[in-house]
Amino acid sequence: MNTIVAGQRIVTAAEFAEVAMGFEPAAKAPAPKVFVPGPADLEDFAEFVEEVTDPSGSEVDAENALHYRSLTQNVRVLSRRRARVTFPKAVSA
């Protein structure tokens, strides 16, 4: 490969890739925001699952409703534990 681009001789594949992408460093893309459901979100979702499924209709629907309901219970327990955790105050010298 022996190409001239903008007065610069391109010989290697790395140089060719650099010319193809541009000479400036690439701008970093912003990190995607990750949605973490809170207790209210899980509660709403569990209610939605119960509304759209018929627990008497199939065992799978009943198990799904029970599973999502248990997730909300677990989140409540964890949030209570976090509320009780106290951190020692910083000692100023």
VENJO-V369457 format. One record per residue. N is the residue number from 1. RES is the residue in one small letter. PHI is phi in whole degrees, -180 to 180 (999 if undefined). Layout:
BEGIN
N/RES/PHI  N/RES/PHI
END
This chain:
BEGIN
1/m/999  2/n/-144  3/t/-123  4/i/-112  5/v/-127  6/a/52  7/g/78  8/q/-114  9/r/-83  10/i/-105  11/v/-116  12/t/-96  13/a/-65  14/a/-65  15/e/-64  16/f/-63  17/a/-64  18/e/-63  19/v/-67  20/a/-65  21/m/-89  22/g/109  23/f/-89  24/e/-80  25/p/-65  26/a/-69  27/a/-74  28/k/-75  29/a/-76  30/p/-65  31/a/-66  32/p/-67  33/k/-80  34/v/-100  35/f/-88  36/v/-112  37/p/-68  38/g/-95  39/p/-59  40/a/-66  41/d/-65  42/l/-67  43/e/-63  44/d/-62  45/f/-67  46/a/-63  47/e/-65  48/f/-62  49/v/-62  50/e/-66  51/e/-70  52/v/-90  53/t/-112  54/d/-110  55/p/-56  56/s/-81  57/g/-75  58/s/-154  59/e/-68  60/v/-65  61/d/-61  62/a/-65  63/e/-66  64/n/-62  65/a/-61  66/l/-64  67/h/-63  68/y/-67  69/r/-66  70/s/-68  71/l/-61  72/t/-66  73/q/-65  74/n/-63  75/v/-66  76/r/-62  77/v/-63  78/l/-64  79/s/-68  80/r/-67  81/r/-64  82/r/-64  83/a/-67  84/r/-82  85/v/-71  86/t/-116  87/f/-105  88/p/-65  89/k/-72  90/a/-70  91/v/-90  92/s/-96  93/a/-95
END
